[in-house]
């Protein structure tokens, strides 16, 4: 480097001479350099030429300041020591990025390598692998859709999960670097034209833009997968694991590039990946570069805000219940509790609790512990009870499960005792954090209380809301998420055909039951109880032999049209034991009539009564009730099989139910359903030689010879 003393030159001439001396040294050094360092030297030479031109045009000022300025550009900061750091201004910082090194990624190979080469093909393969993995992940998330919920969003999540969702979106967007790198590369490609580079390598805009657009496609596919994955998960760890997994998939190009650089994929790829490539620009493009960085910063902020705003919308709609059923149809099985503690006012009694009596429609009614509360609705049309207190299904934090409970039914005689179940539960789901009881009931087995905990109990919970006419089985129209059935069908989903107006029993063709009409109902023209019709026979007297299995052939052969095996059986096969009455007016062998025939009220009832056939949630009951039931007098909107004592297990109160059907849920009428005559009720005789203990339903004697033949049939002519 040529040195000049202060006596040899004055003012700006001195600084220009210093710069020209540096130029001479650069030219001398240039002859000694290899071609690989030629571009670096050219950059220094051009920068020095610009500096000389600037100094020649500046007015005379402080010589020391200008000399120090020139020295700073050559690495000597005036009088400062070599170890002292000199802060750089924005212009000097921008000058450092005039030579932009391409990122180490297989996308770079698409810009620098020949179209027909192994490195270029490797870049295509790496991009295809990343894209294929992301598309598969995206498809998997979209496959979680359900009717009315196309994105498969959960019904709700806990607070800590919600916080993890926001963090997952924020971290995922910050980790995503394909989009900003793509925008920066496109900006650098444009800077080449602004700078009018002619003496260095020039990348065509097509070779810059196309790989960058591919980067952006991969980046936004990653963000779509990220958002769907985050909003569909309902545990904290699953959210963070999914974010990391997606980031790994997106960075496959960097992994392949790193392995190629270390020589694991062959010599050609090692050479291609170890070569460094630059996009060169000059000071004329600095303004454009600043706007490019601002745009990239805007895209970053936009992506973050888009994710947060969308997640906030999902949060609000989840809390409003948009992704869960507002109305569900609940069906409990045949479980029962023989000594349930039922308290009405100050009176507590033990009763037979048949859980299927609480089947029916439950609707969301507020929240409990942050989750929806479902309350039992009336058994006519699913509207709220007016005077009857319904059961409810809520989430119990004490057991971390969904439970069925009723305010008047306890699991101990006194609610303050320690042996009272948590939340007074009668039915309990497995432990869960789910907000969706429909999804929970599909594959889980519940616990039922029958004095002890019984496991492996199946519960059916279906969504009543329809989304289109297919939800109404194309037998009606879906209006406001509720089915409006045609004249020939009825049911929540229009799944049942209109019932027969008149039915008859298998045993007696002459005794018919008529459909109880309801001219005041806007939806159907008959009375509905538990979503099924009701049939009646009025003005009956005496014992209803037409509906009983054991007839009296000695007195009246017309009631013995069906043949039954005798006690000896045929071909060595034991048959059903004969269990006939001694006389039509003598009921000694049947506790139903024995217990009730002793009262004058029951004797008076047998002189004139109405036989009613009604559904109770899982079984059909044939009952004897006082006369006078009409469409107007029967309060179907308040009827409840449990609270109206259709069968309570108390003996003296069970003076109505005579026959009972097999369990059924898929039929809209009693036609084709098997029935049984009920004998020997669960209340055993207090006096007598033998101490009998029968099932809660008593002894069930089949009314039909063959299973599945059905006891009632339609009268098509009526």
Buried (B, 14 or more C-beta within 10 A) or exposed (E): EEEEEEEEBEEBBBBBBBBEBBBEEBEEEBEEEEEEEEBEBBBBBBBBEEBBEEBEEEEEEEBEEBBBBBBBBBEBBEEEEEEEEEEEEEEEEBBEBBBBEBBBBBBBBBBBBEEEBBBBBBBBBBBEBBBEBBEEBBEEBBEBEBEBBEBBBBBBBBEEBBEBBBBBBBBBBEBBBBBBBBBBBBBBBBBBEBBEBEEBEBBEEEBBBEBBEBBBBBBBBBBBBBBBBBBBBBBBEBBBEBBBBBBEBBBBBBEBBBBBBEEEBEEBBBEBBEEEBBBBBBEEBBEBBEEBBEBBEEBBEEBBEBBBEEBEEBBEEBEEBBBBBBBBBBBBBEBBBBEBBBBEEEEEEBBBBBBBBBBBBBBBBEBBEEBBBBBBBBBBBBEEBEEBBBBBBBBBEEBEBBBBBBEEBBBEEEEEEEEBBBBBBBBBBBEBBBBBBBBBBEEBEBBBBBEEEEEEBEBBBBBBBBEEBEBBBEBBBBEEBBBBBBEEBBBBBBBBBBBBBBBBBBBBEEBBBBBBBBEEBEEBBBBBBBBBBBBBBBEBEEBBBBBBBBBBEEEEEEBBEBEBBEEEEEEEEEEBEEBEBEEBEEBEBBBBBEBBBEEEEBEEBBEEBBBBBBBBBBBBBBBBBEEEBEBEEBEBBBBBBBBBBBBBBBBEBBBBBBBBBBBBBEBBBBBBBBBBBBBBBBBBBEEEEEEEEBEBBBBBBBBBEEEEEBBBBBBEEE
